[in-house]
């Protein structure tokens, strides 16, 4: 009888070990600092709010871009946001980042502050992934430098993400 109980315990332990070895980790990376460089090209700048004299003070702005983010790889992006020239603040950011395949994408939302020298900081919250980014969460800051004509620029990403 003792032998049967011991054999049963050994079988249960072996089955448990086999099942646990087959489980895949839910995440590729966890709470990892990632960095990257992006290039931006403005595609749209539409006035949406005017002062009493009729001068535009708030714009809906869109940029496309591309770059590389460590541990994520090459990305293309499309971002749209509102920007107030009264406060030099951007808000209602929504950016879609697409990886190597269109099924691998994620979005970020956020806000920014632009300085007089056309540099600024965008605070981004990353979520809503698909494909290999289905579980992505995190965020951080992107330091943005726009060229003087404000039609192009570059960004340096410093985020912490899990996916």
N, CA and C atoms as a LAMMPS dump frame, in Angstrom:
ITEM: TIMESTEP
0
ITEM: NUMBER OF ATOMS
489
ITEM: BOX BOUNDS ff ff ff
-5.0000000000000000e+02 5.0000000000000000e+02
-5.0000000000000000e+02 5.0000000000000000e+02
-5.0000000000000000e+02 5.0000000000000000e+02
ITEM: ATOMS id mol type element x y z
1 1 1 N 0.822 -1.195 0
2 1 2 C 0 0 0
3 1 3 C 0.863 1.254 0
4 2 1 N 1.935 1.223 0.822
5 2 2 C 2.83 2.376 0.871
6 2 3 C 3.445 2.649 -0.496
7 3 1 N 3.785 1.605 -1.211
8 3 2 C 4.392 1.754 -2.526
9 3 3 C 3.426 2.419 -3.497
10 4 1 N 2.154 2.081 -3.442
11 4 2 C 1.161 2.687 -4.329
12 4 3 C 1.003 4.172 -4.031
13 5 1 N 0.997 4.541 -2.767
14 5 2 C 0.866 5.958 -2.386
15 5 3 C 2.096 6.733 -2.857
16 6 1 N 3.274 6.187 -2.648
17 6 2 C 4.507 6.852 -3.074
18 6 3 C 4.522 6.99 -4.597
19 7 1 N 4.141 5.924 -5.306
20 7 2 C 4.079 5.992 -6.781
21 7 3 C 3.075 7.044 -7.244
22 8 1 N 1.937 7.119 -6.591
23 8 2 C 0.923 8.115 -6.95
24 8 3 C 1.455 9.528 -6.737
25 9 1 N 2.155 9.752 -5.635
26 9 2 C 2.737 11.075 -5.349
27 9 3 C 3.784 11.427 -6.408
28 10 1 N 4.61 10.455 -6.778
29 10 2 C 5.64 10.695 -7.789
30 10 3 C 4.994 11.029 -9.134
31 11 1 N 3.937 10.317 -9.505
32 11 2 C 3.234 10.586 -10.766
33 11 3 C 2.65 11.994 -10.748
34 12 1 N 2.014 12.382 -9.653
35 12 2 C 1.437 13.728 -9.551
36 12 3 C 2.537 14.786 -9.673
37 13 1 N 3.67 14.571 -9.029
38 13 2 C 4.773 15.534 -9.1
39 13 3 C 5.324 15.631 -10.527
40 14 1 N 5.473 14.498 -11.21
41 14 2 C 5.979 14.512 -12.589
42 14 3 C 5.014 15.222 -13.539
43 15 1 N 3.717 14.937 -13.395
44 15 2 C 2.721 15.596 -14.251
45 15 3 C 2.716 17.098 -13.992
46 16 1 N 2.786 17.497 -12.739
47 16 2 C 2.818 18.923 -12.391
48 16 3 C 4.055 19.584 -12.991
49 17 1 N 5.203 18.94 -12.9
50 17 2 C 6.438 19.495 -13.466
51 17 3 C 6.338 19.633 -14.979
52 18 1 N 5.758 18.63 -15.64
53 18 2 C 5.621 18.688 -17.095
54 18 3 C 4.685 19.811 -17.521
55 19 1 N 3.584 19.982 -16.824
56 19 2 C 2.629 21.039 -17.165
57 19 3 C 3.261 22.404 -16.955
58 20 1 N 3.961 22.601 -15.849
59 20 2 C 4.554 23.911 -15.566
60 20 3 C 5.669 24.236 -16.539
61 21 1 N 6.368 23.243 -17.059
62 21 2 C 7.423 23.501 -18.033
63 21 3 C 6.848 23.943 -19.373
64 22 1 N 5.626 23.557 -19.683
65 22 2 C 5.022 23.914 -20.957
66 22 3 C 4.404 25.306 -20.947
67 23 1 N 4.162 25.889 -19.782
68 23 2 C 3.562 27.217 -19.729
69 23 3 C 4.558 28.239 -20.255
70 24 1 N 4.077 29.096 -21.133
71 24 2 C 4.923 30.161 -21.641
72 24 3 C 4.752 31.395 -20.785
73 25 1 N 5.829 32.176 -20.668
74 25 2 C 5.757 33.415 -19.918
75 25 3 C 4.793 34.353 -20.625
76 26 1 N 3.953 35.021 -19.864
77 26 2 C 2.958 35.919 -20.435
78 26 3 C 3.616 37.108 -21.135
79 27 1 N 4.776 37.532 -20.673
80 27 2 C 5.427 38.73 -21.198
81 27 3 C 6.771 38.414 -21.829
82 28 1 N 7.125 39.184 -22.864
83 28 2 C 8.446 39.103 -23.458
84 28 3 C 9.437 39.867 -22.592
85 29 1 N 9.033 41.071 -22.162
86 29 2 C 9.841 41.869 -21.237
87 29 3 C 8.922 42.412 -20.146
88 30 1 N 9.485 42.631 -18.964
89 30 2 C 8.698 43.149 -17.854
90 30 3 C 9.401 44.336 -17.222
91 31 1 N 8.682 45.451 -17.113
92 31 2 C 9.183 46.671 -16.482
93 31 3 C 10.597 47.016 -16.932
94 32 1 N 10.776 47.048 -18.235
95 32 2 C 12.096 47.305 -18.79
96 32 3 C 12.18 48.716 -19.351
97 33 1 N 13.286 49.365 -19.071
98 33 2 C 13.55 50.681 -19.647
99 33 3 C 13.913 50.494 -21.109
100 34 1 N 13.218 51.19 -21.988
101 34 2 C 13.512 51.15 -23.417
102 34 3 C 13.782 52.565 -23.899
103 35 1 N 14.632 52.665 -24.9
104 35 2 C 14.965 53.959 -25.489
105 35 3 C 14.83 53.853 -27
106 36 1 N 14.747 54.99 -27.633
107 36 2 C 14.646 54.974 -29.077
108 36 3 C 14.749 56.356 -29.673
109 37 1 N 14.894 56.39 -30.979
110 37 2 C 14.967 57.637 -31.724
111 37 3 C 13.915 57.592 -32.825
112 38 1 N 13.158 58.666 -32.939
113 38 2 C 12.102 58.771 -33.943
114 38 3 C 12.317 60.013 -34.799
115 39 1 N 11.835 59.954 -36.021
116 39 2 C 11.797 61.119 -36.908
117 39 3 C 10.341 61.413 -37.216
118 40 1 N 9.983 62.688 -37.208
119 40 2 C 8.596 63.117 -37.415
120 40 3 C 8.484 64.01 -38.642
121 41 1 N 7.351 63.913 -39.345
122 41 2 C 7.015 64.818 -40.445
123 41 3 C 5.568 65.253 -40.242
124 42 1 N 5.347 66.564 -40.16
125 42 2 C 3.98 67.06 -39.977
126 42 3 C 3.181 66.851 -41.254
127 43 1 N 1.979 66.311 -41.102
128 43 2 C 1.115 66.073 -42.254
129 43 3 C -0.108 66.976 -42.257
130 44 1 N -0.429 67.556 -41.101
131 44 2 C -1.629 68.394 -41.027
132 44 3 C -1.503 69.361 -39.857
133 45 1 N -2.005 70.585 -40.068
134 45 2 C -2.067 71.595 -39.012
135 45 3 C -3.288 72.464 -39.3
136 46 1 N -4.399 72.129 -38.648
137 46 2 C -5.676 72.775 -38.927
138 46 3 C -6.092 73.627 -37.73
139 47 1 N -6.345 74.931 -37.938
140 47 2 C -6.817 75.752 -36.812
141 47 3 C -8.213 75.304 -36.369
142 48 1 N -8.394 75.18 -35.044
143 48 2 C -9.698 74.748 -34.526
144 48 3 C -10.267 75.72 -33.491
145 49 1 N -9.454 76.689 -33.058
146 49 2 C -9.936 77.684 -32.095
147 49 3 C -9.268 79.018 -32.423
148 50 1 N -10.044 80.108 -32.286
149 50 2 C -9.564 81.433 -32.673
150 50 3 C -9.757 82.421 -31.533
151 51 1 N -8.882 83.434 -31.471
152 51 2 C -9.076 84.5 -30.488
153 51 3 C -10.145 85.467 -31.002
154 52 1 N -10.558 86.467 -30.208
155 52 2 C -11.62 87.391 -30.646
156 52 3 C -11.303 88.147 -31.938
157 53 1 N -10.011 88.293 -32.257
158 53 2 C -9.617 88.98 -33.496
159 53 3 C -9.624 88.064 -34.703
160 54 1 N -9.899 86.783 -34.495
161 54 2 C -9.924 85.831 -35.594
162 54 3 C -8.606 85.13 -35.853
163 55 1 N -7.612 85.354 -34.99
164 55 2 C -6.313 84.68 -35.152
165 55 3 C -6.375 83.269 -34.555
166 56 1 N -5.838 82.277 -35.256
167 56 2 C -5.868 80.916 -34.718
168 56 3 C -4.984 80.79 -33.478
169 57 1 N -5.512 80.121 -32.457
170 57 2 C -4.742 79.928 -31.221
171 57 3 C -4.6 78.449 -30.845
172 58 1 N -5.457 77.603 -31.379
173 58 2 C -5.372 76.167 -31.124
174 58 3 C -5.487 75.438 -32.456
175 59 1 N -4.632 74.426 -32.61
176 59 2 C -4.575 73.672 -33.856
177 59 3 C -4.733 72.173 -33.592
178 60 1 N -5.313 71.472 -34.548
179 60 2 C -5.284 70.011 -34.595
180 60 3 C -4.083 69.672 -35.476
181 61 1 N -3.117 68.923 -34.93
182 61 2 C -1.869 68.653 -35.639
183 61 3 C -1.692 67.144 -35.784
184 62 1 N -1.197 66.725 -36.935
185 62 2 C -0.887 65.317 -37.173
186 62 3 C 0.543 65.196 -37.682
187 63 1 N 1.211 64.145 -37.233
188 63 2 C 2.553 63.813 -37.687
189 63 3 C 2.594 62.335 -38.054
190 64 1 N 3.422 61.984 -39.017
191 64 2 C 3.792 60.598 -39.255
192 64 3 C 5.266 60.497 -38.927
193 65 1 N 5.749 59.283 -38.778
194 65 2 C 7.159 59.134 -38.473
195 65 3 C 7.584 57.687 -38.441
196 66 1 N 8.856 57.517 -38.125
197 66 2 C 9.421 56.177 -38.011
198 66 3 C 10.645 56.244 -37.121
199 67 1 N 11.078 55.08 -36.697
200 67 2 C 12.264 55.008 -35.864
201 67 3 C 12.468 53.622 -35.305
202 68 1 N 13.298 53.548 -34.284
203 68 2 C 13.645 52.279 -33.67
204 68 3 C 13.577 52.435 -32.159
205 69 1 N 12.91 51.474 -31.507
206 69 2 C 12.81 51.464 -30.05
207 69 3 C 13.426 50.166 -29.559
208 70 1 N 14.367 50.265 -28.614
209 70 2 C 15.022 49.065 -28.108
210 70 3 C 13.985 48.085 -27.575
211 71 1 N 14.214 46.811 -27.815
212 71 2 C 13.339 45.704 -27.404
213 71 3 C 11.983 45.7 -28.098
214 72 1 N 11.692 46.677 -28.915
215 72 2 C 10.465 46.7 -29.714
216 72 3 C 10.82 46.57 -31.185
217 73 1 N 11.836 47.299 -31.619
218 73 2 C 12.294 47.24 -33.003
219 73 3 C 11.853 48.445 -33.807
220 74 1 N 11.866 48.274 -35.115
221 74 2 C 11.464 49.339 -36.03
222 74 3 C 9.977 49.604 -35.879
223 75 1 N 9.606 50.88 -35.853
224 75 2 C 8.199 51.259 -35.765
225 75 3 C 7.902 52.383 -36.747
226 76 1 N 6.656 52.427 -37.166
227 76 2 C 6.098 53.571 -37.875
228 76 3 C 5.053 54.151 -36.951
229 77 1 N 4.803 55.439 -37.05
230 77 2 C 3.836 56.046 -36.148
231 77 3 C 2.957 57.048 -36.865
232 78 1 N 1.798 57.22 -36.297
233 78 2 C 0.852 58.242 -36.727
234 78 3 C 0.309 58.865 -35.456
235 79 1 N 0.488 60.173 -35.298
236 79 2 C 0.027 60.846 -34.09
237 79 3 C -0.834 62.044 -34.444
238 80 1 N -1.849 62.257 -33.626
239 80 2 C -2.736 63.411 -33.761
240 80 3 C -2.927 63.996 -32.369
241 81 1 N -2.92 65.321 -32.288
242 81 2 C -3.112 65.989 -31.002
243 81 3 C -3.574 67.415 -31.236
244 82 1 N -3.981 68.051 -30.147
245 82 2 C -4.345 69.465 -30.19
246 82 3 C -3.228 70.24 -29.513
247 83 1 N -2.96 71.444 -30.045
248 83 2 C -1.889 72.26 -29.479
249 83 3 C -2.354 73.7 -29.351
250 84 1 N -2.167 74.267 -28.152
251 84 2 C -2.531 75.651 -27.883
252 84 3 C -1.287 76.532 -27.92
253 85 1 N -1.307 77.54 -28.774
254 85 2 C -0.199 78.489 -28.816
255 85 3 C -0.3 79.521 -27.699
256 86 1 N -1.381 79.528 -26.943
257 86 2 C -1.482 80.387 -25.76
258 86 3 C -0.712 79.799 -24.59
259 87 1 N -0.809 78.489 -24.422
260 87 2 C -0.18 77.829 -23.271
261 87 3 C 1.066 77.028 -23.64
262 88 1 N 1.319 76.879 -24.944
263 88 2 C 2.395 76.022 -25.44
264 88 3 C 2.272 74.596 -24.903
265 89 1 N 1.025 74.142 -24.771
266 89 2 C 0.736 72.794 -24.293
267 89 3 C 0.025 72.008 -25.39
268 90 1 N 0.381 70.726 -25.501
269 90 2 C -0.31 69.805 -26.383
270 90 3 C -1.143 68.857 -25.536
271 91 1 N -2.288 68.455 -26.032
272 91 2 C -3.173 67.57 -25.28
273 91 3 C -3.968 66.706 -26.249
274 92 1 N -4.683 65.737 -25.694
275 92 2 C -5.449 64.77 -26.501
276 92 3 C -4.561 64.043 -27.508
277 93 1 N -3.327 63.74 -27.101
278 93 2 C -2.434 62.96 -27.96
279 93 3 C -3.008 61.564 -28.138
280 94 1 N -2.953 61.07 -29.347
281 94 2 C -3.192 59.663 -29.613
282 94 3 C -2.232 59.252 -30.72
283 95 1 N -1.356 58.333 -30.382
284 95 2 C -0.339 57.876 -31.323
285 95 3 C -0.489 56.38 -31.509
286 96 1 N -0.456 55.942 -32.757
287 96 2 C -0.44 54.519 -33.076
288 96 3 C 0.95 54.17 -33.574
289 97 1 N 1.577 53.21 -32.905
290 97 2 C 2.883 52.694 -33.308
291 97 3 C 2.655 51.325 -33.94
292 98 1 N 3.191 51.116 -35.131
293 98 2 C 3.062 49.837 -35.816
294 98 3 C 4.442 49.225 -35.964
295 99 1 N 4.556 47.946 -35.577
296 99 2 C 5.828 47.237 -35.659
297 99 3 C 6.105 46.702 -37.049
298 100 1 N 6.87 45.619 -37.086
299 100 2 C 7.292 45.027 -38.366
300 100 3 C 6.113 44.575 -39.211
301 101 1 N 5.023 44.155 -38.586
302 101 2 C 3.82 43.79 -39.328
303 101 3 C 2.663 44.641 -38.813
304 102 1 N 1.687 44.876 -39.658
305 102 2 C 0.565 45.733 -39.26
306 102 3 C -0.245 45.135 -38.126
307 103 1 N -0.145 43.827 -37.916
308 103 2 C -0.887 43.211 -36.809
309 103 3 C -0.2 43.456 -35.462
310 104 1 N 1.033 43.916 -35.466
311 104 2 C 1.764 44.243 -34.238
312 104 3 C 1.76 45.748 -34.045
313 105 1 N 0.847 46.23 -33.202
314 105 2 C 0.765 47.676 -32.99
315 105 3 C 0.341 47.966 -31.561
316 106 1 N 0.501 49.222 -31.164
317 106 2 C 0.03 49.687 -29.859
318 106 3 C -0.214 51.178 -29.946
319 107 1 N -0.951 51.696 -28.99
320 107 2 C -1.23 53.126 -28.974
321 107 3 C -0.692 53.752 -27.699
322 108 1 N -0.533 55.047 -27.767
323 108 2 C -0.193 55.818 -26.573
324 108 3 C -1.067 57.063 -26.555
325 109 1 N -1.335 57.526 -25.361
326 109 2 C -2.053 58.782 -25.168
327 109 3 C -1.177 59.661 -24.293
328 110 1 N -1.443 60.96 -24.291
329 110 2 C -0.613 61.802 -23.449
330 110 3 C -0.822 63.278 -23.654
331 111 1 N 0.201 64.006 -23.198
332 111 2 C 0.18 65.467 -23.251
333 111 3 C 1.619 65.949 -23.381
334 112 1 N 1.785 67.232 -23.752
335 112 2 C 3.133 67.769 -23.928
336 112 3 C 3.216 69.226 -23.52
337 113 1 N 4.447 69.657 -23.364
338 113 2 C 4.744 71.072 -23.161
339 113 3 C 5.857 71.431 -24.132
340 114 1 N 5.624 72.464 -24.937
341 114 2 C 6.607 72.9 -25.921
342 114 3 C 7.263 74.173 -25.416
343 115 1 N 8.589 74.22 -25.538
344 115 2 C 9.348 75.391 -25.103
345 115 3 C 9.548 76.341 -26.282
346 116 1 N 9.975 77.56 -26.001
347 116 2 C 10.167 78.574 -27.038
348 116 3 C 11.186 78.159 -28.097
349 117 1 N 12.136 77.284 -27.738
350 117 2 C 13.142 76.85 -28.711
351 117 3 C 12.65 75.664 -29.55
352 118 1 N 11.355 75.37 -29.494
353 118 2 C 10.718 74.288 -30.236
354 118 3 C 11.16 72.898 -29.778
355 119 1 N 11.66 72.803 -28.549
356 119 2 C 11.879 71.497 -27.945
357 119 3 C 10.774 71.296 -26.927
358 120 1 N 10.519 70.078 -26.594
359 120 2 C 9.46 69.81 -25.643
360 120 3 C 9.535 68.401 -25.106
361 121 1 N 8.642 68.122 -24.179
362 121 2 C 8.566 66.796 -23.584
363 121 3 C 7.135 66.296 -23.706
364 122 1 N 6.989 65.105 -24.277
365 122 2 C 5.688 64.449 -24.379
366 122 3 C 5.66 63.352 -23.317
367 123 1 N 4.656 63.371 -22.481
368 123 2 C 4.452 62.292 -21.519
369 123 3 C 3.445 61.337 -22.136
370 124 1 N 3.866 60.08 -22.323
371 124 2 C 3.033 59.101 -23.024
372 124 3 C 2.685 57.929 -22.11
373 125 1 N 1.433 57.479 -22.191
374 125 2 C 0.963 56.283 -21.515
375 125 3 C 0.666 55.255 -22.602
376 126 1 N 1.377 54.123 -22.582
377 126 2 C 1.305 53.116 -23.626
378 126 3 C 0.304 52.028 -23.24
379 127 1 N -0.549 51.637 -24.202
380 127 2 C -1.532 50.574 -23.951
381 127 3 C -2.128 50.112 -25.274
382 128 1 N -3.193 49.367 -25.196
383 128 2 C -4.014 48.964 -26.36
384 128 3 C -3.206 48.332 -27.479
385 129 1 N -2.479 47.277 -27.159
386 129 2 C -1.683 46.616 -28.166
387 129 3 C -2.413 45.49 -28.872
388 130 1 N -1.878 45.129 -30.044
389 130 2 C -2.366 43.978 -30.792
390 130 3 C -1.168 43.14 -31.207
391 131 1 N -1.422 41.907 -31.622
392 131 2 C -0.337 41.023 -32.048
393 131 3 C 0.634 40.787 -30.914
394 132 1 N 1.93 40.881 -31.199
395 132 2 C 2.921 40.61 -30.161
396 132 3 C 2.907 41.669 -29.055
397 133 1 N 2.227 42.792 -29.283
398 133 2 C 2.121 43.837 -28.26
399 133 3 C 0.777 43.802 -27.532
400 134 1 N 0.064 42.683 -27.607
401 134 2 C -1.288 42.585 -27.044
402 134 3 C -1.339 42.927 -25.557
403 135 1 N -0.284 42.644 -24.815
404 135 2 C -0.285 42.895 -23.364
405 135 3 C 0.525 44.122 -22.968
406 136 1 N 0.838 44.996 -23.903
407 136 2 C 1.739 46.113 -23.603
408 136 3 C 1.108 47.119 -22.642
409 137 1 N 1.906 47.547 -21.687
410 137 2 C 1.547 48.626 -20.763
411 137 3 C 2.818 49.386 -20.425
412 138 1 N 2.668 50.59 -19.934
413 138 2 C 3.827 51.366 -19.501
414 138 3 C 3.759 52.78 -20.016
415 139 1 N 4.932 53.348 -20.221
416 139 2 C 5.005 54.704 -20.727
417 139 3 C 6.233 55.418 -20.24
418 140 1 N 6.249 56.711 -20.458
419 140 2 C 7.387 57.528 -20.072
420 140 3 C 7.384 58.815 -20.86
421 141 1 N 8.587 59.295 -21.13
422 141 2 C 8.7 60.58 -21.8
423 141 3 C 9.432 60.46 -23.129
424 142 1 N 9.022 61.318 -24.053
425 142 2 C 9.692 61.464 -25.33
426 142 3 C 10.106 62.921 -25.44
427 143 1 N 11.395 63.148 -25.573
428 143 2 C 11.91 64.503 -25.752
429 143 3 C 11.874 64.814 -27.238
430 144 1 N 11.213 65.877 -27.584
431 144 2 C 10.957 66.236 -28.971
432 144 3 C 11.7 67.521 -29.322
433 145 1 N 12.34 67.521 -30.482
434 145 2 C 12.974 68.73 -31.012
435 145 3 C 12.412 68.95 -32.409
436 146 1 N 11.667 70.054 -32.572
437 146 2 C 11.129 70.416 -33.887
438 146 3 C 12.096 71.369 -34.573
439 147 1 N 12.201 71.236 -35.888
440 147 2 C 12.981 72.188 -36.654
441 147 3 C 12.257 73.531 -36.633
442 148 1 N 12.957 74.641 -36.872
443 148 2 C 12.331 75.969 -36.774
444 148 3 C 11.052 76.142 -37.583
445 149 1 N 10.936 75.483 -38.735
446 149 2 C 9.705 75.626 -39.514
447 149 3 C 8.576 74.741 -38.983
448 150 1 N 8.839 73.934 -37.98
449 150 2 C 7.875 73.076 -37.281
450 150 3 C 7.247 72.006 -38.166
451 151 1 N 7.854 71.7 -39.299
452 151 2 C 7.29 70.673 -40.173
453 151 3 C 7.936 69.31 -39.968
454 152 1 N 9.131 69.275 -39.376
455 152 2 C 9.832 68.021 -39.111
456 152 3 C 10.497 68.104 -37.744
457 153 1 N 10.909 66.949 -37.254
458 153 2 C 11.595 66.93 -35.974
459 153 3 C 12.073 65.538 -35.625
460 154 1 N 12.708 65.437 -34.469
461 154 2 C 13.187 64.158 -33.964
462 154 3 C 12.75 63.996 -32.511
463 155 1 N 12.694 62.762 -32.081
464 155 2 C 12.309 62.469 -30.71
465 155 3 C 13.198 61.405 -30.103
466 156 1 N 13.456 61.522 -28.811
467 156 2 C 14.219 60.537 -28.047
468 156 3 C 13.292 59.941 -26.997
469 157 1 N 13.051 58.638 -27.084
470 157 2 C 12.128 57.937 -26.189
471 157 3 C 12.862 57.416 -24.966
472 158 1 N 12.247 57.591 -23.8
473 158 2 C 12.677 56.978 -22.539
474 158 3 C 11.436 56.498 -21.825
475 159 1 N 11.109 55.223 -22.033
476 159 2 C 9.91 54.621 -21.46
477 159 3 C 10.302 53.433 -20.593
478 160 1 N 9.357 52.998 -19.774
479 160 2 C 9.433 51.712 -19.096
480 160 3 C 8.184 50.952 -19.494
481 161 1 N 8.364 49.749 -20.075
482 161 2 C 7.22 49.01 -20.582
483 161 3 C 7.27 47.54 -20.189
484 162 1 N 6.115 46.932 -20.286
485 162 2 C 5.946 45.486 -20.15
486 162 3 C 5.115 45.038 -21.346
487 163 1 N 5.543 43.957 -21.995
488 163 2 C 4.717 43.352 -23.037
489 163 3 C 5.073 41.893 -23.213
